[in-house]
Amino acid sequence: MASTYSLDQFRDHYLLKNEEAERIYRISGPARGDLDALMLARSRRANAEGWALDPYSMPLAETRQSRKG
């Protein structure tokens, strides 16, 4: 049997407001794997949007040139 969240557990785990937790839970709940996957995708989207608005807010990846000194 798959692990599940109760609405309260889900809301508390992701520190969501009641309305937001209920909306997401109705769409994808109660399976823990489904809700966790949705929240992971949601956080990655937020990170990508933040980077697109301010690309200098995140450190650049190390390049060969920077390793040579």
C-alpha positions as CSV (number, residue, x, y, z in Angstrom):
1,M,0.0,0.0,0.0
2,A,1.3,3.4,-0.9
3,S,2.1,5.9,1.8
4,T,-0.3,8.8,2.1
5,Y,-0.5,12.3,3.6
6,S,-3.5,13.6,5.6
7,L,-4.3,17.1,4.5
8,D,-2.9,18.4,7.8
9,Q,0.3,16.5,7.5
10,F,0.8,17.8,3.9
11,R,0.1,21.4,4.9
12,D,2.5,21.2,7.8
13,H,5.2,19.4,5.9
14,Y,5.3,22.0,3.2
15,L,4.4,25.0,5.4
16,L,1.4,25.9,3.2
17,K,-1.6,28.1,3.9
18,N,-4.9,26.2,4.3
19,E,-6.4,27.3,1.0
20,E,-3.3,26.5,-1.0
21,A,-2.8,23.1,0.7
22,E,-6.5,22.2,0.1
23,R,-6.3,23.1,-3.6
24,I,-3.1,21.1,-4.2
25,Y,-4.3,18.2,-2.1
26,R,-7.5,18.0,-4.1
27,I,-5.6,17.9,-7.4
28,S,-2.8,15.4,-6.5
29,G,-3.5,13.9,-3.1
30,P,-3.4,11.9,-0.9
31,A,-0.5,9.7,-2.3
32,R,2.7,10.9,-0.7
33,G,4.7,10.2,-3.9
34,D,2.4,12.2,-6.1
35,L,2.3,15.2,-3.7
36,D,6.1,15.2,-3.1
37,A,6.7,15.0,-6.9
38,L,4.4,18.0,-7.5
39,M,6.0,20.0,-4.8
40,L,9.5,19.3,-6.1
41,A,8.4,20.4,-9.6
42,R,6.9,23.5,-8.1
43,S,10.1,24.4,-6.2
44,R,12.2,23.9,-9.3
45,R,9.9,26.1,-11.4
46,A,10.2,28.8,-8.7
47,N,14.0,28.5,-8.7
48,A,14.1,28.7,-12.5
49,E,11.8,31.8,-12.6
50,G,13.9,33.5,-9.9
51,W,17.0,32.8,-12.0
52,A,15.4,34.1,-15.2
53,L,14.5,37.4,-13.4
54,D,17.9,37.8,-11.8
55,P,20.6,35.5,-13.3
56,Y,23.3,37.0,-11.2
57,S,21.6,35.9,-8.0
58,M,23.0,32.4,-8.4
59,P,26.7,31.5,-8.5
60,L,28.1,30.6,-11.9
61,A,29.2,27.0,-12.5
62,E,32.9,26.4,-12.3
63,T,34.6,26.4,-15.7
64,R,37.9,25.1,-16.9
65,Q,39.2,28.6,-17.3
66,S,38.4,29.5,-13.6
67,R,40.2,26.3,-12.4
68,K,43.4,27.2,-14.3
69,G,43.7,30.4,-12.1
